[in-house]
Amino acid sequence: SAVISQKPSRDICQRGTSLTIQCQVDSQVTMMFWYRQQPGQSLTLIATANQGSEATYESGFVIDKFPISRPNLTFSTLTVSNMSPEDSSIYLCSVGRGYNEQFFGPGTRLTVL
Amino acid sequence: AQKVTQAQTEISVVEKEDVTLDCVYETRDTTYYLFWYKQPPSGELVFLIRRNSFDEQNEISGRYSWNFQKSTSSFNFTITASQVVDSAVYFCALSERGGTSYGKLTFGQGTILTVHP
């Protein structure tokens, strides 16, 4: 397994502002992903964070709204830009060493007022 | 495209009852993995089990057991003698090996399990 930490664990933000969420893993991993879980809903993949290149976004998510960085094999950030109340969600980072293994961080609970 | 369906939105049982959570999946890939995760009220996603598409053996871990049937594309999860601590949201998920889906998890809608004392 892998030990994954996320910062912040929760935050309350004003609309129109941006928040950057950090994800740190205790070992090098090939794949890092960012998921969103809106209140009472399932998890939806936002993007795959690629080391050394731009993130790959899923349908419905764009780089301007959710810029992602991945400077190395143990760290990634997700920024939620120009926030609105609809962005209130849990944001989860996950890591995997292949398609058969994936572990999740503790999540970041975001509330936008 | 891949899809995971958990038809049971909510299940309520009394402690010590057995409960089965259903999961049906769709995929065109012949090589894939299925997962179950538990999400307690704290929000963290806890990994429970994974099963690859070539292994249809049922698995038992303590009070938990899983029944994988490729013929019906189902991967059901049973909790025996449920306890209040089992109360959580349970997610079934699918990961494909092929193409652009490699490593990405597709989740079902989740089943809210409430175990009453």
Boltz contact constraints between the chains, C-beta under 6 A:
constraints:
  - contact:
      token1: [A, 31]
      token2: [B, 103]
      max_distance: 6.0
  - contact:
      token1: [A, 42]
      token2: [B, 107]
      max_distance: 6.0
  - contact:
      token1: [A, 42]
      token2: [B, 109]
      max_distance: 6.0
  - contact:
      token1: [A, 42]
      token2: [B, 110]
      max_distance: 6.0
  - contact:
      token1: [A, 43]
      token2: [B, 107]
      max_distance: 6.0
  - contact:
      token1: [A, 45]
      token2: [B, 104]
      max_distance: 6.0
  - contact:
      token1: [A, 90]
      token2: [B, 43]
      max_distance: 6.0
  - contact:
      token1: [A, 96]
      token2: [B, 103]
      max_distance: 6.0
  - contact:
      token1: [A, 99]
      token2: [B, 95]
      max_distance: 6.0
  - contact:
      token1: [A, 99]
      token2: [B, 97]
      max_distance: 6.0
  - contact:
      token1: [A, 99]
      token2: [B, 102]
      max_distance: 6.0
  - contact:
      token1: [A, 99]
      token2: [B, 103]
      max_distance: 6.0
  - contact:
      token1: [A, 100]
      token2: [B, 33]
      max_distance: 6.0
  - contact:
      token1: [A, 102]
      token2: [B, 105]
      max_distance: 6.0
  - contact:
      token1: [A, 104]
      token2: [B, 45]
      max_distance: 6.0
  - contact:
      token1: [A, 106]
      token2: [B, 44]
      max_distance: 6.0
  - contact:
      token1: [A, 107]
      token2: [B, 43]
      max_distance: 6.0
